[in-house]
Amino acid sequence: MTRATTVRAVLAAAVLLVSVLITLTMSPRLGLDLQGGTRMVLQAQDSDTAKADRESTDRTLEVLRRRIDSLGVTEPTLTRSGEDRIIVELPDVQDPRKAADVIGKTAQLTFHAVQGPGEPAEDGKGLTLPDEQGRPLALGPAALSGAGVKEATASFDAQQGAGWTVSLDLHKDAGRDWTRLTGEAACHPVQDERRRVAIVLDKRVISSPQVSPTVACGSGLPSGSTQITGSFSADEARELALLIEGGALPVPVEIVEQRTVGPTLGAAAIDASARAALIGAAATALFIIVIYRLFGALAAVALAAYGVISYAALVALGVTLTLPGLAGFVLAIGMAVDANVLVFERAREEYAGRPGKSLRASLAAGFKGAWTAVADSNVTTLIAAGLLFFLGSGPVKGFGVTLAIGVLASMFSALVIARALTEIAAHSRFVADYRGVNGIAIPGRVRTWLTRRDPQLMRSPRRWLTVSAVLVAVAVAGILVRGVNLGVEFTGGRLVEYSTSRPVDVETARTALAGAGFGDAEVTTAGAGDISVRTGELDNDGEHALRAALAAEGGATTKVRDELIGPSLGDELRRNALIALAIAVLVQLAYLAVRFRWTFAVASVGALVHDVIILIGVFAWLGRTVDGVFLAALLTVIGYSVNDSVVVFDRVRELWAKARRKPLAEVANRAVLQTVPRTVNTGMGALFILTALAVLGGDSLEDFALALLIGIVVGTYSSVMTAVPAALLLERSSNVPPPARTRAPRTRQRAGRRDPHDNGARV
């Protein structure tokens, strides 16, 4: 065993040991869509006195944190997003109405002298507001603000018969202001409106008590504390105390996004994804064992190690595992086979193309020859993952992080773990001598069939481009005729999914909701007999009324999922989705232009645009929803499509550099035939995983898996039958010379033991 193999084996063992320890000792951080709860995105708004900038948003976040801590929510998460947005995650909160009410209030508490009865209109110095009975009061300028309140507590006053009240403990300076304010009010006769002090919360008079007759003019209340009365209920008093003690928001906030997921839905998604991962991974492992025998079994071991390493990386980095992220983790298992397939197929070519070459030498040549294709294909996938993270929102970001970690872990698995295992096995004389054991010395059925038939696929490139043009035309027709069913995430509005104790058909639910004033609601089924309701703008009180109307027909009604997107955020997300697609195309084009010829780059990008249009068109014809999760699938398909094109063009470049005088069509045809086994075997590995996700992943992952299934099938076709013919036509119209001839590296002979399986080679 060589020194390099020993180093790889030790490194693989160390990384795997650390990963196992992390897996056994640390727990994953689950997103709200997996553990259940409510997620809100708040948009800070400019006010009359403050601008919604980074500083005011940070102060607002701290006020909100104090308020939410007082609500008793377990492990809430608050983070600023951009300049003026705050993301609030509340685990286990299923009814967000109370939380939204407390969070959204600005809680601007002020104390005013009452100047007398007045009309409900603002004047230059004070303002006029209705009192508790709705009568207008003319108020003087604010004499004291809520910033002077040290503590606010709700209590029940049984002795005075005032019921529930809120007691305020004031700071020293605020206490002096309070004494002066009440002393001035005490100078007016008893029952005079001007003897009252108005306590105003968010421009609403919540209490305007008269100063006691026992208080002398000018002396005021000396205690430095006061009590707010107003016929409050216990909940109202506690909420008011919470708002006052939490502090006033520096700027108002608006809820632009709100998502609620029931705990049962999250648990079901985890179970379904786990089943899909186990079954899909088992099918993939069985497939590569059948194709590559012993080396396939070793790759399956490396695949299991990949799963442990990537999971440990997610846990150690504290990545929040979301539902799309979980799907990305499962998908990456299938994509992790890609590097092993590239190496093994290249090793098969080396072994079959050079009779007498040893298994070890063929394997080493396979790893060396496949390196550029492995690197380029993984870089394109990392580009897609980066775009998902920087341009996606919410759970889609988690998918981007998971996909990126999966790509890096898969490269380590293939180039370190699998290589160490296969190199150790290749040192065995038994493995090297018996062709049916190692899996490399046998050419494979697909390669044998292609060698025997030698089909000339690239003889008429225009024929394949015509087929692709027809497919694109059908897809565009679906977009124009059926239209794209944009999800609430891109249009704004509210989508709520309910589970009822009694079965309710769609027509009955639609009639019940129309009778309750929700005639514009779109009602559909949502799997397992659940009811999905989509409306325009609908606040939390409106959602409560909608649920009550549905409960009248279906009995006990439980909210399974709730998504609210403001119209401005919907426009922004839709715009960002288009920007993400445009940037994805341009970045891939730039990368490919640097790594390959411009003709190859343009052809590859043309193929991925072909894939995007067809995928959107298929979803249009099927009436499936296009949302943020679909965008994640679409960008993944872009990476996968370019991945396949890179492998083919990498081989075209290599063969063309060795045979510059041969027609490019002949060279391209040979490159396609040599890479088809890799394309088929890699695609099968991904299809096993995606089929398991589509069948077993539940409704939450069905559209995601379907989009990837369609995209991978179309991308596999286009990388060969669209990209290569397009490159041939572009090369005919360009005057760019063929790539430079490659030279075999010169090697120095070293003394050593002769390998009997390699003609004259020394190791």
N, C-alpha and C positions, 0 to 999 in steps of 0.2 A: 504494500500500500504506500503510495507516494506521500510526501510531506504535505502537499496541497490538499489531498484527500483527508489526511488526518486533521488538518486545521479546520476544514469544513465540517467534519464530524464533531469535533470538540465545540465549535461555534454553534452548530445546530443543537447539540445536547444542552449547552448552557442556556440558549434562548428558550428552548422548549421547557427546561426545568423552571426558569423564572416565570414563564407563562402559566405553567400548571400551578405554581404557588399563588400567583395573582388570581387565577380562576377560583381556587379553593378558599381564598381568604378575603376577597373583595366582592361586593355585589354591584351589579350594573345600575346605572342611573336611568330610570325609565321616564320617558316623556309622558305627558298627560294623556296622549291618545292611547297609551298602553296601561297606565295605572288608574285612569279616570280622574276627572277634575275639570277645571275651567281655565282657559287661557284668554287674556284680554290684551289688546293693543290699544294704548291710550295716546291720543294726539294732543299735545299741548297747544293751546290757542292764545293768541295775543289778547291782552286785556287793555282797559283804559289806562292802567298805570304801569304795566310791565309787558315786555316783549318775550315771546316764547323762543328763547335761545338755549344754548347748552347749559349755561349757569342756572337759569330759572328752572329748566327741566330737571337738573340734578337736585335742586331744593325741593321741587315737587315730588320727586321720587322718595326723598327722605320722609316727607310728610305722609305720603301714602304708605310707606313701610310701617310707620308708627300706627296708623289707622288699622292696617291689616293685622299687625301683631295683636292689637286689642280685640280683633274679631275672633282670635283663637284658632286660626287656620294653621294646620301642621305643615311646617317646612315650606312656607311660601317663597317664591322666587320673584324678584323685581330687578330688571335690568333696563338701562337706557339703550335705545336703538337709534342711531343717528343723532341729529341735533335736537329733535323735539318729540320723540316717541318713547314710550315706556311700555315694556312687556311685563305683564303681571301673570304669574302662573300660580293657581290655587288648587293644590291636590285635594281630591275628595269633595270638592264643592260642586254639587250637582244643580243647585238652584242659584244662579248668579244674581238674582234680583236684588237681594239685600246687599251683597258685596258691591254690585254696580252702583246702588244708591249711595252707599257710604263713600266709595271711591270717587264718584263723579262730582260730589258736592264740593264747592269751593270753600265752604265754611268760613266766610268772611263775617266775623262777629264784631259788631260795633254797638256802642251805647250812645244814645242821643237824648238831649233835652227836648221835651214836647212843647212846641210853640202854640199849639191850639188846634182846633178843627181846621181842615183844609181840603182842597180838591186833590185828587190823586194824580198830581203832575209834578215833575221836578222843577225846582227853581235854581237860581244861581248859587245859593249858599248851602242850602240843605236839600231835603227831598220830602215828598209827601207820599205816604204809604198807608194802606188800610190796616187797622189794628185787628185784634183777634176776632172782633165781631163784624169786621168788614167796613167799619166807619173810617173815613180818611183822617189821617193825622198829619199835621205839618210838623216836621222834625228839623231841629237845628243841625249844624255840622256835627260829625262824630267827635265826641269828647273823649272816648276811650275805645281801644280796639282789643280784639281777642288776644293779641300778643302779650297783654298784661296779665292774662290768666295763668296762674301757676298750676292749678289742679281743678278738675271738674269731676264731680261725683253725683250719681243718681241715687236718690234716697226717697223713702216713703215717709211723709210728714203726717203722722196720725194725730198728734196733739193739736196742731193748728187746723187740721181738716183740709189741708191743701192738697192731699194726695201725693202723687209722684212729682218730685221737684228735682232741679239740678242746682247743686251748691257750687259756687265758684270761690276759690281761694286765690286772691289777687297778689301780685308782686307788690313790693313796698311803694314804688312810684305810682303804680296803677291804683293802689289803695288810696293815695292822696287825691288822685284825679276823681275817683269814685266818691270820696267824701265831699269834694268841691261840687261835683255834679248834683248829688242828692241834697246838699246844703242850699244850692240855688233853687232847686225845685221846691224845697220846703218853705220858701218865702211866699208861695202862692196859697190861696185859701184851700181848705179841704174841699174835695169834689171838683175843684178846678182842673181842667184838662192839663194845664201847665204844671200841676204838681206831680205829673206822671213822668217816669223815665222809660223810654222805649229801648228794648233790647232787640236788635235786628240781626238776623242770620240770613246771609245771601239775599239782601234787599227784601226780607219778609219779616214783619214784626211778629216775633214769637211770644213776647211778653211785654206788657207795658204797665207795671204795677204803680200804684200811688205810693208816695213816700208817707210813712206812718205819721199820724197827727202828733205823736209824741216827739218828733224830730223838730228842733227849733230851726228858725231861719238862719242860714249861714253856718250852722254847726255840721249838718250832714250826718251820714252814718259813719261812725268812727272805727268800725270793726275791720275795715279793709277786705271784707268779704260780702257776698250777696247771694241771693237765692232767686232762681228763675222758676216762676210758676206759670201754668198754662193748661191745666186739665190734661196733663200728659198721661199716656199709658206707660206701663213699665218698660216696654220695648222702645217707645218713643223717647223716654227719658234717658235710657242707657245709650241710645244712638246719638242723642244730642250731646251728652257728656263726652262720648267718644270723639265726635267731630270737633268739639271745642278744645278738648285736651290734645288731640292730635295736631292741632294747628291749622291755620288757613293755608290753602294752596296758593303759592305765589302767582300762578296763572291758572285759568280754567282748563279742564281736560275734556276731551270727547272720546267716547268709545268707538273706534273705527273698525275693530275686529273683535269678535268674541266666539270662542269655540268651547263647547262642553261635550265631554265624552263620558258615557256611563262606565263604571268599573267592569261590568260584565262584558261589554264589547271589547275592552282592552284585554281582559283575560282570555276571551275567545280568540282574539287575534294572535296572542302569544302562543297559545296551544296549537292553533292552525299553522302558524309559521314554523313552529318546532316540528310538527309532523311533516310538513312539506320539506323542511331542511333534511330531516333524517331519511325520508323516502327518496327525495331527489338526489342526495349525496350518495346513498347506497346504490341507486341505479347508475349514477355516473361512475362510481368506483367499479361496479360490476362490468360496465361497458369498457372502460380502459383496461381492465384485467383481461377481458376476452380479446381485445385488439392487440395488447402489448405483453401479454403473458406475465412472466415474472417481473419485468420492468414496469408493467402496468400496475402490478400489486404494490411494488415499492412506491410508485407515484401515488397510489391510493393512501399509503401510509403517510406520505408527505402531505397529501390533501387533508387528512385528519389533523396532522400537526399544524397546517395552515389555519384550520378552524379554531384550534386552541390559541394560536399566536394572535390572530386578528381579534378574537374575543377579548383576550387579555389586554391587548392594546387599547381597545375601546374602553374597557373598565379602568385601566391605569390612567388614561388621559382624561377621565371624567366626562366622556362624550355622552350626551343625552341620547338614549336609544329610542327613536320614534318608530312609528309603524312603517313608513317608507324606508327608514334606516334599517329596520329589521329585515325588510324585503331585500334591501341592497346587500346586507350581510349574507342572506341565503343565495342571492344571485351571484355574488362574488365567488361562491364555492364552485359553481359551474364554470365561471370565467377563469378560475385558478388553474384549471386543467390545460388552458391554452398554451402556456409556456412549455409544459411537459410534452404536449403533442408536437409542437414545433421542433423540439430537440429530437424526439424519437423518430419523427418522420425524416428529419435531416440525417440522422444516424443510419436509418434504413437506406437512404440514397447512397451514403458513403459506402456502406457494406456491400450493396448490390452493384454499385458502379465500379468498384475497384476490387476485383476478385483477389483473394489472398490477404486482404486487409483484416487485421485483428479486430475483435469486438471492442477492446479497449480503445484502440485508435479510432475506430468508427464513432464510438460514443464521444470521445474527446472532440472529434471533428464536428459532430452534431451540435454540441454545446457552443463551440466556437462559431460555426456557421449560422446558428439560429440567434446569436446574440443581438445583432442589429435589428432583426425583425421583432424580437421580444422587447427590446428597449423602445423602438419607435411605436409599437402598438400600445405599450403601457403608457407612454407619454401622452398619446392622444386620449386615452381614457382618463388620465389625470387632468388633462385640460377640461374635459367635460365635467369631472367632479369639482374642479375649482370654480367653474361657471355656476354650477348648482349652489355652491356655498356662498359665493359673493352676490349672485343675482336672484337666488331663490328666497323663499320666506318660510318661516315656521319649520314644520317637519321636513320640508324639502332640503333645508340646510343640513339636517341630520343625515339625510340620504347621501349628500355630497361627501360629508366627512367619512361616513361608513364605507362608501365606494373607494375613496382615496386610500384609506387604511387597508382595505381589502386588496387593492392593486399592489401596494408595497409589500404586504405580507405574502401575496401569491408569488411575487418575484423572489423573495427570500426562500419560500418553500420550494420553488422549482430549481433555482440556481445554486442553492446551498444544501438544503435537506435532501431533495430528490437526487441531486448530483452526487452527494456523498454516499447515499445508499446504493445507487446504481454503479458507481465506481468500485465500491467494495465488492459488490456482487460480480462485477466483470472480472475481478482478479481470480475468481474461482474457475478452475479448468472445466469442471462439470457444466457450469453456466455457459462458458465460452464454446464448448464442443457441441452441445446439443442445441440445434437451431430452434427446435420447437419449445424450448424452455425460456430463453431470454426474451423472445419477442422482437428483437431487432434484426436478427438474421433472416426472418421471413418477410417478404415484401408486402403482404397485406392484399386483401381481395380487390379493393378499389384501385390500388396501384397496378396490380396484375392485369386487371381488366382494361385499364387505360393504356398500358404498354402494348397489350395485344391488339386493341382496336385502333389506337392512335387517331382519335377523332380530330379533325381540323376545325376547331371551334371558331377560330379567328379569321377564317378564309373570307367571310362576308360580314364585316363589322357593322355595316349599315342595317343588316337584318336584325341584329340584337338591339340596336338603338331604336329601330321602329317598334319593336315589342315594348321597350321601355317607354317610348312616347305614348303608345296606346294605354298602358297602365296609368301613366300620369294623367292622360285625358279623362279616363274613367274616374280617377280620384278627384280631379278638379270639377267634374260634373256633379259628383256627390256633394262637394263643398258649395257649389252654386245652387243646386236643386234642393238638397235637404238642409243645407246650412250647418254651421258648426254649433253644437250644443255646449255653449260656454257655461262652466260651473259658476256657482255663486261667488267663488273666489275672484273671478274675472269680471263679473257683471255687477256685483253688489247685491244685497238682499239678505234673505235668511232661509236656511235649509234646516229643518228639524225632522228627526226620525223618532217615531214612537213605537213602543211595544204595548199592545193591549191585551187584557186578560181574556176577552172574547174576540173571536175573529170578526174583522170588519172589512168588507170589500171596498174597493176604491170608490164606486159610485155612492155608496152609503156615506162614506167619510166625506166625499165632496159635497153632498147635499147638506150634511150636518154643519160643515164649515161655512157653506154659503148662507145658511140660516143664521149663523152667528156673526155675519158681516164680513166673512172672508171669501167672497165670491171669486176673487182673482187668484186664489191660491191654487198651485199646481199640486195635485195629489197623485202619488204613484205608490206601488209596492216596493219594499226594500228588503226582500229576502226574509225567509222564515216567517212570513205573514206580517211583518212590520209595515207601518205606514210612513211614507216620506212626504213631507209638506214643504213646498217652496213658495215663498212670498217675496214681495218687495220689501221696503223698509218696515220693520216691525220691532217695537221695543219689547222689553222683558214683560211688562204688564200685558201687552198684546199677545205675546206667546203664551202666557198663563191662561188667558181667555180662550185661545185657540185649543190648548190642551184640554180645558174643561169641556169645550164643545165636542171634542173627540171622545172624551171619557163618557159622555152621555150615551154614546152608541157602543163603545167598546169596553166599558167597565173600567177597572183600575188601569190607568195609562201611565207608563213609565217613559221618560225621555232617555233615549239611547244615545243620540248624537245631536248636537246643536251647533250650527255655524252661522255667524252673523258677520257680514262684511259691509262696511260703509261704502257708499257710491264713489267717494273720492279715492279710497284705498283700492276698490275694484278697478278703477281706471288706471291707477298707478301699477297694480300688479299685472294688468293686461299689457300695459306699455312695457314693463320690465320683461315680460315673457318674450315679446317681440325683439327687444334689445338683446336678450340672452341668446335667442336663436341667431340673430345677425352676427353677434360677437363670436358665437361658436363657429359659424361658417368662416368668418374672416380669420380667426385665430388658427383654425385647422388649415386654411389655405396658406397662411404665412408659414406655418411650421413645415408643411409638406413642400412648399416652394424652396425652403432652405435645405431640407433633407434630400429632395428629389429634383427632377427637372420640372419646369413650370408646366409643361404639358401634362405630366403625371399628376401634379397638384390640382390643376384645373379639372382634370377628369375625375379625380377622387372627390372633390367638392361637388361637382355636378352629380355624382352618384349619391352623395349624402343628401343633397337637396331633393333628388328623385325619391329617396327613402322617406324624407320628412313629408313631402306632399302626399305620397301614397298612404302613409300611416294616418295623417289627418283626414284624408279622403275616406278611408275605411271606417274610421270612427264616425265620420259624418253620415255615411250610408247606414251604419248600424244604430245611429242615434245615441251613441255613448257620450258620456260627459267628458269634456276637455277642461281639466283643472290643473292645479299645481302639481299633483302627483303625476298626471299625464305629461306635464312638462319635464319632470324628472326622468320619466321613461323615454321621452323623446330625445333629450340630451344624451342619455345613455346609449340609445340607438345610434346617434351620431358618432359617438366614440367607437362603438362596435363596428359600424360601417367603415369608418376610416381605418380601424384596426385591420380588418380583412383586406382592404385595398393596399395598405402598407406592406402586408406580407407578400401579396402578388407582385407589386411593383418593385419590392426589394429583390425578388427573384429575377424579374425582367431586367433590372439594372445589372445584376451580377452576370447573367447569361449573355447579355448584349455586350458587356465590356470584354468578354472572352471571345466573342464572335462578331466583331464590328461589321464585317462584310455581309453577314447574313441578313435577309429581309427581316424587318422588325416584326412583321406579322408572324413569321415562323418562330422567331425567338419568343414572342409573347405567348404563342400557342403552347410551346414547350413549357414555359414558366407556369402557365395556368394548369397544365396537366400535372406538373410536379407538385403544385400547392393544393390541388383539389383534395387529396386525402387529408391534409391538415385541416382544410376548411370544413369538410364533412365531419370529421371526428370532433373538432372543437364545437361546431354547431350542435352536434348531438349531445355533448355534455351540458351545454346551456339549455337545450330544449328539455332535457330530463328535469332540471331544476324548475324551469318556468312552467312546465305542464303540471308539476306537483303543486306549485304556488297557485296556478289558475284553478285547479280542481279542489285542493285542500285548504287554500289560503283564506277562504271565506269571501264575503261580499266586499270587504274593505280592500282586498288585494286583487280582486278579480280583474278590474279594468287595468291595473298596473301590469299584471302578468300578461294579460291579453295584448296590451300595447307592445310589450317587449317581445312576445312571441311573434307577432306580425312583423315588428321591426327587424328582428334577427333573421327571419326567413327572407324578407325583402332585401335586407342588407347583404346577406350572403350571396343572393342572386346578383345584386347590382355591382358588388365589388369585382365580379368576374365579367358579367355580361353587359354591364353599362360602363364601368370605369375603364376597362381595358380597350373595348372598341372605341370609346371616345378618345382615349390617348392615341390610338393608332391614327385616327382621322386628324387629330391635331398635329401629330408628328409629320404627316404627309404635307400639311400646309405650312410647316415651319422649316427654317433653314438651319436649325441647331444641329451641330455634329453629334455623332454617337458619343457615349461616355468613354472616358479614357480607358485604355486597356489595363487590366489588372495583372499584377505580377505575383507569382508565388513567392512567399517569403523565403529567403535563404536561411538554411538551418545548419548549424555546426554539428558535426558528428561528435558524439561523446562516447567515451568508453563505457561499457556497461554490459549487463546481461542481455542476451539476444532473446527477443520474443519469438517463439516458434510459430506463432500465428500471424506474424507480420513479416512480409518478405524483406529481409535484410534490415528491418528497423531495429534501432537500439533504444532501450528504455532504461 
